[in-house]
Amino acid sequence: MTILIGKRDRLNMNSYKVTFQPDGIQMTVNAPITLMEAAQRSGIVLNTVCGGVGTCHKCMVKVSGLPEPVRACQHRVDRDMTVTIPESSRFFEQKILQEGISRDEQLDPLLCKHYLKLSPSSLEDLRSDTTRLIDAVEDHVGPGKHTCRDHSGSVSGRTRISWDLLRKLPAIFRNHDYAVTVVCHSGRIFTLEPGDTSDNLFGLAVDVGTTTVVAQLIDLISGKTLAIASQTNPQVSLGDDVIRRIEYTTSQADGLEQLQHRIVECLNHLIAEVCKKSLVNHEQIYEMTAAGNATMQHLLLGIPVEQIAQSPYVAAVSSAVNVPAGSLGINIHPEGNIYVLPSVAAHIGGDTVGVAVTTAMQHSEKINLALDIGTNGEIILGNKDRLVTCSTAAGPAFEGARIGQGMRGAHGAIERVKLDEEVKIAVIGSIQPTGICGSGLIDAVAELLRNGIVDYTGRLLTGDELPDTLNLEIKQRVVENDKGSAFVLVRASQTKHGKDIVLTQRDIREAQLAKAAIRAGITTLMNELEVQLEDIDRLFLAGAFGNYVRPESARRIGLIPNMKLEKIQTVGNAAGTGARLSLQSRKIRQEVESLAQELDYVELAGRTDFQNIFSECMFFPEA
């Protein structure tokens, strides 16, 4: 395959041929350009954990003529070259969590359809077309019904008609003998369809995650999920985390537009996929609800985000946003509604509100704790009397970054570790391992602690310090390399790349920093509410990380409190469930907007006690 980029003459404009192996893709690029940029343009996505600033060393490639691998994000194309990309540098599709728990709520969407056979206009009936339509809708629905009501139940005047429909209305009536199906949203008629299509009413609920995007197609007549589709968020090639993406919007003249284009393109791909699976026409999807962190929601809407990363850290908008699909280029009905869930603060977005409403914490008499762990950890604590929330910067360790052989939860990642007479591992995809992901990291550290190989300070013991109870095979896995002490999880002969997979002293320190940030956030909220551990009735673990991590391992390293395991409940993709409930129920939509106002945000940066708590949480619990 040959890809040509740019129209400038090579003799005049420093154009070079780059061949990517083993893909066999050859392209012509115009300098100056990095290998990372060239790979992206050819459709190859590399790991960019650090956002392309050269600190993570996850994008190493081999360039013809050079003795050592180079960083693709830093090395510029300055000649014709062949670039060999190892599997460890590629961004593979990760294990995506699509579903979560739900709540039993009456199906009562803001969308509705009514099939009408109107009487034609005549000399005896000279009402305008709009009056005729509105009268027919309100007569059909009957007094006291909710067609003209918004999600709070209030009435905002008579039924309204969209401007786009107003221009088409005369022709639709007369071309179809006044037999039409009316599509309404919150008392607004936005389209008419010929004949009776009242059985076809569909909506889309989307979890717009930093790393993954999940879309659910819902039949709003039956409430059934018709299809689910998911993929890696294509924005990752421009920055692995929200901070890198915010930086991208400020460093590139069209950075915001690029990021928005990529997420809209992703959504349209998912829409096409769920429509193909369910045989639904995309224009019969009349509403999409979206939940994400505040940065992701801003990027979806094309709203500037630089203020989110600058003190005093504020969002441009925190209330719910309703916008026509056509104005964003999202491929549902162009007059359909895009509903973006409200946020609480710059670092507490609609995804956290979705977790709260899904777990119904605001209705509970008992104190509950909810935890969603990613690069940031979003935490909610409380009950019906008061809910407090915070976001703590756990860093990317649990997503594979800053860990020497860390990776996302993709095929080849070690996701489980057990240490007895030998080391036992489980690998995603049941193939030879290439690295370790977050759940495997927590398992490994917990097992090293349990066996006395790591002490409570996080120090990896060596030699004579190791417990006598360990057998020789386990003791021999504690080694010294050029990076200091390490524990060999998998021998080179058993890995895909032919090198040992090790956990180093530095890796353990990174895990300590990440878990300390999360645990300090939990402790700070407990202090805010003046509750003790025994007061907490249940811990909800949300998101992909919470779903795949072993609670006993998370508890052993001190990431979560020392609670009874039966009190810990994984709730899956609760953010996506919150988006779906907001699509299906006007009551839930009202709850979502009330919750965003009622959640008390605790800014950890402004608390004098947080750093002291963080320092205390650095230590591992003693056995």
N, C-alpha and C positions, 0 to 999 in steps of 0.2 A: 504494500500500500504506500502511495506517495502523496504527501500533503504539501501544497505550496502555500506559503504565507507571505503576503506582501507582493507588490508589483514592481519594486525597484530593481534596476539592473545590478547584478552582482558585481560587475566590474567597477561600478561607481559607488555602491552603497554598502560594501562590506557584508554581503550575503554569504551564508555558509550552509552546508548540508549537514544535518544531524540525523543519525540513524539510531533508533532505540531498539535494543535487543533485550530479551528474546522475542519481542513483539513483531519485529520486522517492519516497523514504521519508519519511513524516511521523510524528512521535511526540510524545506528551505526556510531559513529565518534570517531576518535582518538584525544585525548587531546595533546597539547593545541589548542583550537579553540573557537571562539566567537559564540554566538547564531546567530549573523548576518551572519557569514560565513556558519554556519550549515543550516540556512534557505535558503541561496542562492544555496547551493549545492542540496537542496531538491526541487528547482524550485520555491520557494516562495521569491518574491522580496519585501523587506521592504523599507520604506522611509529612505533615507540617504542624507538629505539636506546638512548636514555638512561634508559629505564624510566619515563618520564613526569615527569622532574624539570625539564624545560625547557631542557636544555643542547645538545641535538643539532640542533634546528630542522628535524627531518625530518617533523613533523606539521603543517606550515603549511596553513591553510585560509582561505578568503575568507568573511567574515561580512557579511550584508546591512547596509548603513548605516555600515560602517567603511571608511575609505580604504585601509588597508594589511592584508595577511594577518596572522593571529594564530596563536599556537601552540595547537593544540587541547588539549594536555595542561594548559595553564595558564589558558585563557580559560573563564570560567564562564557558564552560561546564566542570563541575568538579564532576558530578555524574549523575546517571540516572534521567531524569526529564521530566515533561510534560510542554510544553510551549503553552500558549494560546495567539494568536495574534489578537488584536482588528482590526476592519476595519480601524481605524484612522492611524494605523501604516503600512498599506499595500500601496504599490505603484500601484495604479490603472491606467489603460489606460486613458490618458487625452483626452480632446476634441481637436482633431488634425485638423488644417487648411490645406487643401490639395491644394486648387487652388487660383489663384489671377488674376489680370488684365493681359492683354497681349497687344502686338503691332502687327499691320498688317505688316508683312514682307513676301516677296516672299520666297516660299519654295525652298531652294537651299542648301541641305546638302553636307557635304564633302564626304559622302558615295554615291556610285552609283553602279548599276548593269547593265551588258550587256550580252545578250544571243548571243552566237557565234556558228556558224557551220563552223569549220575550215576545210581546205583541209588537208588530211593526208600527212605525209612525204612520199617521194618517191625518186627514183634514180634521177628524174628530179628536185626535190626540197629537198635539203639536209640541209635546215636551222635547227638550233637547236630548241628544243621545246620551250625554253624561247623566242628566236627571233620570232618564229612563233606566239606565244601568244601575244607578245607586238605589233608586226606588225598588227595583227588582231584587237586588241583593238583600236589602233590609227587610223586604216582605218575605223573602225566602228563609232568611235566618230566623226571623221572628223577634219579638220584643224580649229584652233582657239577655240575649245571647252575646257571645264575646267577640263577634267578628270585628266590631269597631273599637275593641279595647286593646290597650297595650299590655305588656307583661305584668304591670303592676295592678291591672284591673280597672284603671281609670279610662274614661271616655274622652276622646279628643275630637269632639264634633262629629259630623256625619262622615260616612265612608269617603275616602279620598281616592283620586285617580292620578296615576303618575303622568308626568308631562309627555313622556315617550308614547304611552298608550293613548293619550288624548289625541295625538296626531293621527293615529292609525284607526281609531274607533269607528268612524263612519264606514270605512271600507270593510272592516271586519264584520260589522252588523249586516251589511247589505249583501256581501259575498257569501254569507253562511246562513241566510234566512233567520237571523237573530237567535240561532241555537248555538250557544257558546258555554264554555266552562271558564268561570272567573277564578283567578288566582289572587288571593289576598294575603297580606302580611301586616299585622297590627292595624287593621282597618284601612290599609292602602291597597287598592287594586293596581297591580303593576303589569298584568298581562291577561289576555283572553285567548283561549284556544278553541278552534272549531270542534263542534260536537261534544261528546261526553268523555272527558279524560279525568274525571274526578277520582278514579281509582289509582291514579299515578301521581304521587306526592312524595318527593324525595329530598333529603337533606344530607349534608356532609359535615362530619365532625373531625377536626384535625388537631393533633398534638404537634406543634411546630417546635421540635426540640433543637438544641444547638448542634447535636450530632446526628439525630435521626428524626424523620418526619413520618407520622402514621396517620392515615386517612381511613375513616369508616363511613361507608354509604348506608344510610338508614332509610327504611320505608316508614314514612310518617303516618301512614294509615294503620299499619300493623305494629309498628315499633320494632320490627326485626332488623337486625344487621344483615344486609344483603352481601356485602363484600368488604374486605379490608386489604389495604395495600400499604407498603412501607418502603422506604429507601433511606440511604445515607443522605444527610443534608448536603447539597452540592456546594454550599458556602464554605465547607471545611477546607477547600483548597486555597481559600483566601484568608484563612485564620481558623485554628482549631477551637478557640474559645471566644467568648463574647468580647473580651478585652482586645484580642488581636483583630477582631472584626471592626470594633469601634476605631482602632488605630488605622485600619485600612480605609475607613471612610474619610479620615482626616489627611492621610498621606497620598491618596489618589483623588484626582479632580472629579472623577465620576465613580468613586468608590461606593457611595450609597446606592447609586443607580445599578451598579453591577451586582451588589448583594441583593437588592430587591428583585432584580431580574432573575437571579438564580433561584430564589425561593418560589417565585411565581411560576417559573418554568418547572420546578420540582412538583408543585401542587398540580399543575396541569397534566404532568405525566401520571401522577397518582389518580387523578380524576379519570383520565383515559383508561387506566388499568381497572379501576373498580367498575366503570361503565361496561367495559368489555366482559368482565366476569359476570355481571348481573343482567346484561342486555338492556341497560337503561340508557336512554338518550341524555346526553350531558345537559341539554337545555330543560330537562325535567327535574334538575336539581335546582331548587329555588332559594336555598339558604346554605351558607357554610359558617359554622362556628369554629373559632380558632383559639387555642390556648398555648402560650409559650412564656418564657421569661420576658421581662420588660424589653430587653434589647431586641430579642427576636420578634416581638410584636411590633416594635417601632420599625424594624427593617422590613417586615412584611408590608407595612403601610407606607414605607418610603419616608419616614419621619426621621430627622437628624438625631443622632445618638451620642455625639461627643460629650454632651453635658452629663450623661449618665456616669462617665468615668472621671469626671472632674468634680472636686469639692465645690459645693456641698452635696453632690450626687443626687440630682433630681431628674425625674422623667419629664418629657415634653407633654405627655398626656397619661393620666392614670385611670380616667373613667372609661367605661365601655365605649367602643367605637362601632358605628354602623355605617357602611359605605357600599354603594352599588358595585356588584362584581365587575361590571364592564370597565369601571374607572381604574381598577387594579389589573385588568387583563386576565382575571381568573375565569377559566372556561366552564362556568355553569351558566344558567340563564343570565344574560347580560344585565337585566333589571333585578336579578336576585340579590339578596342581602348578604353581605359579609359582616358577621358579628365577631368582634375581637373582645375577649373577656377583659374585665377591668383588672388593673394592677393595684397593689398597695403602696409600693415605693419603687425606687429605681432598681432595686435588687430583689423585689418580691413581686413577681408577675402573675399573669392570669393562670399559669400552670399551678402555682401554689394555692391560689384561690380555688382552682379545680380540685386539688387534693383535699382541701378543707371541706368543700361541699359534698364530695364523694363519700368521705368518711363520716359525714354528718356530725362533726365535732361540736358544731354550734348548738346542737339539740341535746347533747349529752349532759346528764347530771354529774357524771364522774369526770375526773381529769384524764385527758388523753394526750398523747404525744405523737406527732407525725413528723417523719424525717424523709427528705428526698435528697439523695446525695449525688452530686456530679462534681464539676469543677468548683461550684459553690454548693454549700449545703443549706437548703431551705428547711427551717424548723418551725413547727407550730405547736403550742402548748396551751391547754386550758379546757374550758367547758362552756356551757350555755351562759354563764355569768360573765366570763371574760376570756378572750383568746389573744395570746401574744405571739409574735412571729419575728424571726430574724434571719439574716443570711450571713453565712460565714465562709470565708475564702479558704476552702479545703485544698485548693491547688489541684493540679491535674494528676496527682500520683495514682489515684484510684481509677483513672482512665488510661493508665499505662505510661503517661509522660513522666519524665524525670526518674524513671526506674530504668536501670541499665538495659535490661532486656524486656521492658514493659511493652505492652501492646493493648489495643482495644479488645473487646470480647468478640473476636473474629475466629474463623477456622484456624486452628493451630495454636490457640492460646490455652495455657494451663488455667483451668477454672476451679479445680479442686486439688488440695494437697492433704495427704494423711501420712503421718510419721509414726511407724511402729518399729518392727524389726527391720523394715526397709521403707523406702520412700514410695508412696503410691500416689499417682496423679490421675486426674481426668482431664481430657483435652477436648475442646470444642471441635466437633467434626470427626472425632475419633481417629485422628491422624497423628503423625509424628509432630511433636511440638516445635514451635519456633520462638515462643516467648511466654510471658505470663501477664494475665489481665488482672483487674482490680480484685475480683473475688478470690482468685488464686493467690494474690499477694497477701490478703488478709488471712486466708487459710494458712499460708506458709509461715507467716510471722507468729500466728497463734500456736502452731505446732512446734515451732522453735522455742517459744516460751514454755509450752507445756512440758517439753523434754529437757528444759534447763540449758539449752544451747544459747539462748539469749536471756540476759538478766532483766530485771525490772527497769533498769536505766536505758535499755535498748542496746547494750553492748553485746556484740557477738563474741562469745568466749572462744578460746583457742587452747589447743594442746592439753596440758595437765589440768586446766581449769574445768574441762568437760566432766559431767557426772560419770561415775564409774558404772552406772546402770546402762549406759549406752553401749551397744555392740560396736565392734571394730569397723564394720562397714559404714555405719552412721558417722563414727568419729572421723573416718577418712574423707568424708565429704566436706569437712571444715578445712578450707585451704587458704593459702595466701597467694594473691596475684598482684599484678601491677597497680590495682586499685585498693589494695589492702585485704582485710579478711573477707571471706565469702563462704557461702554454703552451696554446694552443688546439688541442685534439684534434679537435673537430668544429665546423664553422661553424654558426651559428644556422639557416641555410637548410636544413641537412641533419638537424636534430634534430626530435624529435616535439613538443617544447614551444616551439620557436622561439627558443631561447637557446643561446649558445655553451656547449659542454662543455669546461671547462678543467681543467688540473692546476696548482694554485697552489704557491707556495713552502711554504706551511703543509702542504699535502697531502704534499709530498715529505718534510718533516720527520716527519710522522706515519708514513710508510712506513719511514723510518730508525729510529724508535723501536721499531716492531713487529719489524722484521727484526733489530735489535740484540738484543732480548730473546731471540728464538729462537736466534740464533747464539751468544750468550753462554751460553745453557743447554747447547748442544752442546759448546762449548769447555770448560765446567766439567766435564761428564761425561768428556770426553776426558782432562782433567787428573786426574780422580778415578781413572780406570783406567790412567793413564800410557801412553796410546796416541797415536800420530801419525796424521796424515791417511792416509799410505800404508798404515797397518795396517788401515784399514777396507775390507772387501771389498765391501760393498753398502750402499746407502742405500735404505730402503723409505719411500716417500711414501704415507701413508694418508689416507683421508677424501676428501670432495668437493674441498676446496681442493688437496690433493696430486694429485688425479686430473686437475684442469683446468689447473693452473699449468704453464707451460713450464719444464722443469728448467734450460734454458740461461739463461732470464731470472732465475730464482731464484738461480742460481749467480752471474750477473753482478752482482746487487745485494748479494751476500754473505749472503743468507738461508740458503743451504746451503753447505757447504764446496766448494772448487774441485776437485771430483772429475771423473773422466772420465764422460761422459754414459752410457756403457754400464754403469756401475756403479750407476746410479740406476734404480730400478724402482717404478712406481706399483702399488699393491696394492688400490686401490678401497676399498670399505666393509669394511675388515678387521675392524672392531668387530662389524658385523653377521654376518660370517662366523664370528667367534669364538663368537657366540651360537648360530649354527646348528650348528657342530661340537660345542658343549657339549650340544646337544639330541640329536644323532645318535650320540654315542660316549661310553660311560662312561669310556673311557681318557682322552679329551680333558677330560672333566669333572674327572677326577683331576688332570690336568696344569694345568688352570686354577686349581684350588685350591692346588696346590703352587707354581705360579708367583707367586701373590699373596703367598705367604709368602717366596719366595726373592728377589723383586725388591728390590734395595737402593734405598730412596728417599733422594734427596739433597735436603734442604731448602735452596733457594738463599738464602732470607732469612737463614740462619744462617752463610753463608760469607763470609768477609772479602774473598775475591778476586773475588766475582761482580761487584760494582760497578765494579771496575777493568776487568774483562773487558768488561762492558757498555759502558763509555765507549769502549774501543778499537774495539768492534764497530759503533759509531755511524757511522764512516767507511765510505764505499763503497770496494770494491777498485779500485785503479787498473788501467787496461787492461793 
